[in-house]
Structure formats: C-alpha cells, structure tokens
C-alpha cells in the first residue's frame, strides 16, 4: 500500500512537468522561472532515486517494485529537460537583450 501512495505522490508531482517543459520550450524566455526552484526539485529527485537504490529491502524486491523507481527517474528526466531549457532560454534572453541594446 505504501508503494501505491508513493506512486500517487510522484505521479501527482510529475503530471505538470510535461506541460511545464512544453511551456518553457515555447516561451523561449526565463521570465517566470526560478533556477533555484528547478535545482532544488532536481536534487530532490536525485535523492529519491538514491534512497531507492540504497534501500536493501527495496532492492531485494525490485523485480516486483520497479515501477516506483521508474516514476522517480521519469520525473528526474523531465525536470532535467526543463533545466536544460532554462539555460537555453537564458542564452536567448541574453541575445535578445544585446540586440535591444544596439
């Protein structure tokens, strides 16, 4: 039961990331984004993955509970993608500001 509740939590947190990644891609700006927030979430998911990988009881039953780790990794990938888009958009903001200053 605890794994199901954990999956519900992870899916709930992760449901918004695909839309957020698409919004970041289309917006082409960092306005309204927080790098510190993205980094905090990213490192939180890394900690979640590492907690699963270092938990002997979980690893002993990973063949039956792999899906929990899958959702952590999926969310980590989505947040990582949003981080990459942040840096792309930051660079685009700098180019736009330089062009405007001319």
N, C-alpha and C positions, 0 to 999 in steps of 0.2 A: 504493500500500500504506500509506503514512504517513497518508493521509486516513482509511482504514478503521480503523487503530489509534486515531486521534484520535476517531473516532466511537464506537468501543467504549468509550474512556475517558469521553467525555461522556455516553453513554447509561448507563454504569455509575454515574456520579455522579448523573445525573438520575433514575434509576429510583426512588430513595427519596423524591424531592421530592413527588410527588403524595400518597403516604401521609402524609408529614410535614405537608403542608398540611391534609389531612383531619383529622389528629390535632390540629393547632393549632385548627382551626375547632371541633371537638367539645369539646376540653378547656376552652376559654374561660378559660384562665389562662396566665401566662407562666412558671409554675413548670417547671423543667427545660429552659428555653430560654435561649440565650445571644445577646443582641443583638449583641455584638462578633463572634461567630462568623458570624451571618447577614450582617452588614455586610461582613465580610471575603470571604465567598463571593460576595456580590452584586457587590462591586467587582472580584473576580477574573473573574467572567463578563463584566463590562463591559470589562475589559482584554482578554479573549479575543475579544470581538466587535470591539473597536477594532483588535486585531492583525490580524484578517482583513481589515477594511476598509482598513487602511493598507498591506497587503501587495500590491504591484503584481502579482506573479506570481499570487497567488490571485485578485485582482480581474480579471485578464486571462482567467481560466478559470472565472469564477463561474457561467456558464451550465451548466457541467458539474459544478461542485463546490458548488452552492448548499446542499446538504444539510448540509454541515459547519457553515456559519453558522446554518442553521435550528436545529440542536440547541443551539448556544450561546444563541441567542435564546430558545428554548423553556425552557431551564434558567434563564435570567435572569428570565423571566416567572414561573416557579414560585417562585424564591427571593424575587422582589419581592412576590408574593402572600403568602408566608409572613411577610415583613417587615410588610406591612400588617396581617396577622392578629396579629402580635406587638403592634403598637400598639393594636389593638382590645382584645386580651386584657389589656394593661397597664391600659387605662382601666377595663375590667371589674374587674380586681383592685383598683383604687383605689376604685371604687364599693362593692365588697364590703367592703373594709377600713373605709370610712367608715360603712357600715351596721352593721358589727360593733361599731364604737367607740361607737355611740349607746347 
